């Protein structure tokens, strides 16, 4: 075998042969898929962080309105559950 072997192809496969080319192509495809999956996970993580910050920011901005809303919802749920 020549020393020009691709690091993506196992040593016992000729990198210039059909199997070598297919193996290299499959490896590249898996790498691209893994990269896309990582990018999607990063976007989802950022979205979840933003969604979690929204109620926290609203409560800090409007603490009295948040308290009144929480007490009102608690009262209504208590009345509905008491029947």
N, C-alpha and C positions, 0 to 999 in steps of 0.2 A: 504494500500500500504506500501511496505517496504521502509526503509530509504536509500536503495541502488539505488534509482532512478537516472538515468542519467540526468545531467543538460540539455542535448539536447532534451529531451523528455518532453512534457507538463505533468503537474501533474496528469491530469485525464486519462492518458494512462499508462497501465502496461508496464514498460520498458522491462520485460522479455517475453511479449506476441509478437505475430506476428506483430501487428500494431506498437508496441514500437520498435521492431528491424528494421522494414521497415522505420519508422520515423528517427531513429538514422542513418541508412544507407543513407537515402536521405539527411539528414543534413550534414553528412561527405562529400558526393558527391558535394553538393553545396559549402561547405567550400573549397574543393580542386579546384573546378572550379573558385571560386573567387580568390584564391591564384594564379592560373595560369594566370588569366586575369590581375591581378595586376603586375605579373612578365612581361607579354607581354607589358603592358602599360609602365613600367619602361624601358624596352629595346627600345621601340619605342621613348620614350622621349629622351633617350641618343642618338639614331640614328639621330633624328631631330636636336639635339644640335650639333652633329658632322657635319652634312650636312650644317648647318647654319654657322659654324665656318670656313669651307673650303674656301669660297670665301673671307671672311674677312682676313684670313691668307694669301691667295694668293695676295690680294691687298696690304697688309702690306709688303710682301716680295718683290713684283715687282710693285711698284707704277707707274713707268713711262710706263711700258708695259701695265698695266691696263688702264691708262689714254688714251694711243694711241688706244687700242682696243675699249674703250667706245666711243671715238670720231669717229673712223672709222665706227662702227656700227651705230652711230647716223647719220653720213653723208650718208651712204648707205640707211638707212631707210628714210631719208629726200628726197633723190633723187628718191627713188621708190614711195614715197607718193606724190611727186610733179607732177607726170605724169598724 
